[in-house]
Amino acid sequence: MHHALRPRTALRPAPAGPALRPRPPRVRSLIDADALTVLHRAARALLDDLPDLTDRLVVALQEQEPAYRAALESDAAATWQEAHRSLRHSVSSLLDPRGSRDAARRCSWKIGATRAEQGLPLDALLHAFRLGGSLVWQCLVEETSRNAPEDVRLLVHVAADVWNFVDEHCTLVADAYRQVERQLAWRRENRLRLLAAALLDGTSRIADLPEAAQALDLPEHGRYAVVAVAGGTPSEAATARAAAGREARVYWHTGVDVDYGIVLLGDGDGDGDGAGEGASEGRGVGGIGGVGGSGGIGGGTGRTPAGPLGRPCPGMAAGDGGPPSAARVGISTAVSGLAAVGDARRLADTALRMCPQTGGTIRLTEHLPAALVISSPDLAAALAERVLGPLRALEPADTAVLLDTLATWLACDGSAQRAGERLYCHRNTVLNRLRRYEQLTGRSLSRPADVVEISLALATRTPHRE
């Protein structure tokens, strides 16, 4: 007996799906294939006539790019070979992008690196690559128009690929150029630092002096001084360096603790007394009357406010009338020739050691006696003990008062009146203090030999110890 009801799955036939639409013909792919066929046919023709294509590019470079015009005049064969090699790789990449891509990139990279080493401007190099790309495209169109005019329209479909290739290689050339340019700049800077360091150390060979003069853009046989700058904040040190080279040619050699400036002096710049022609005209280090003149770094024509022994007041920016600066500046005497810069650097170091820790400027020519003492610590200690040793029996405050009075009296050329005004006391007080010193030490301030020894002994009280 058959069931009266059929299963649910058999109630009705499954609904038919929507009718499948036929795929549209791949018109784009067919056009691309035809365009590539046209491109390859024209590219093969360009490869067959590559020397003529190279000649056309060289002519375009000569007419449109002045930098390449000079390169062609100096070495036309090398420039032609470079253009020929670049065009061969570029056209080959149109025929076989995958197989020729790496070789073409290596070629462009080498051209960018080589031209950077030769100093050809980057703009000129990129212009040359764009001229080459434009010429290749123009020749592709010309070849197709000559042999199959009806196919010229198909080249439009591959134009983007051609110009993308040109842009890619322009970027590659620029990257290679900049990388080599950075390497060359580092080598030049490193060589420059080595040459300057050898000059300042006094280890430069005579044979290296012409190269050093050319690298530093300084004459080999000029007159020089060395400025040593240390301490202070970076901005204060930078201000001191800028002031030192305000009206002079200076090469700065930066160090860990001290920066040294090799300063070219004019023929009229003062050499220790500030009374030369340069002193009246404001030339020399910092434009203030030459090395050893009356002003400080960047200090116009006025004298830096001085403490005992004519030293710049601690914390006073040298002669600029501005806020206190903690930068310490030592200026050497003048020397002749780059070969003597090492001697000037040692003298600048001596001047720097005389600077107070709180900042100031010391010109060595204004403190030569003190420099002599500072340069021989053992003798300085023996002299100080002989001349000032008896004062140690006093209270430290009394010792300081007597020493300050002696130093101020010497700085005022032996005038008790002026010393009293500077120390804010009566002249008789100054004279009493001087007499007390004579009694304690057995020295006489009316005896020139004793005055010389006292002055040198006081110089051992270097500013950085005060």
Secondary structure, DSSP 8 states (H G I E B T S, - for coil): ---SS--GGGSS--------------HHHHHHHHHHHHHHHHHHHHHHTHHHHHHHHHHHHHHH-HHHHHHHHH-HHHHHHHHHHHHHHHHHHHH-HHHHHHHHHHHHHHHHHHHHHHT--HHHHHHHHHHHHHHHHHHHHHHHHHH-GGGGGGGGGGHHHHHHHHHHHHHHHHHHHHHHHHHHHHHHHHHHHHHHHHHHHT---GGGHHHHHHHHT--TTSEEEEEEEESS-HHHHHHHHHHHTTTSEEEEE--SSEEEEEEEE-TTS-BSSS-SHHHHHT-SGGGSSSBTSSS-TT-TTS---B-GGG-B-TT--TTT-SS----EEEE---EESGGGHHHHHHHHHHHHHTS-TT-EEEEGGG-HHHHHHHT-HHHHHHHHHHHHGGGGGS-HHHHHHHHHHHHHHHHTTT-HHHHHHHHTS-HHHHHHHHHHHHHHH---TTSHHHHHHHHHHHHTS-GGG-
